[in-house]
Amino acid sequence: MRELFTIIPKLPGVRVFQFTDDPEKSRELAEFCEAMGHSLEVVTFDDHTFEALKDLPVRVRRLQESKERYNQRSMQFDTIFIDYTIEKLQNVEDFFRKVYRMSKNGGDIIFPIAPSREEEMVALLTELNFVAINSIESEGRLYLTAKKLHGWARV
């Protein structure tokens, strides 16, 4: 996973967001962000993960997936890691619409997918105005990366 952290811009004031159901990956990302001086916010949809992450020295929240907005302010994050199992989501399209609103213009999203869903996910991201969609293999898993095109699209 650490090799994916190179996608995060090496600039001051970078804001990183993570959706997770994997406490170990959150700890790795928190250590990296602290070393780089980046701000990190972590969200989980389940109580077990929330309890495992409460001691992280970053903002950790437990939210309902169905919540209308995951963040009060739009266009706030430079990089969004989605370490939450996509197959567990109740509504994948709705989830990525909310992620789009959270991303800064030119912001990156990164998430693992099953190889059998790559074509479907690329089509969905394209429909939602994400661009520069690429697949990356890391640690035996397939990840998709994408950039938010612009903030004036109605998603």
Secondary structure, 3 states (H helix, E strand, C coil): CHHHHHHCCCCCCCEEEEEECCHHHHHHHHHHHHHHCCEEEEEECCHHHHHHHCCCCCEEEECCCCCCCCCCCCCCEEEEEEECCHHHCCCHHHHHHHHHHHEEEEEEEEEEECHHHHHHHHHHHHHCCEEEEEEEEECCEEEEEEEECCCCCCC
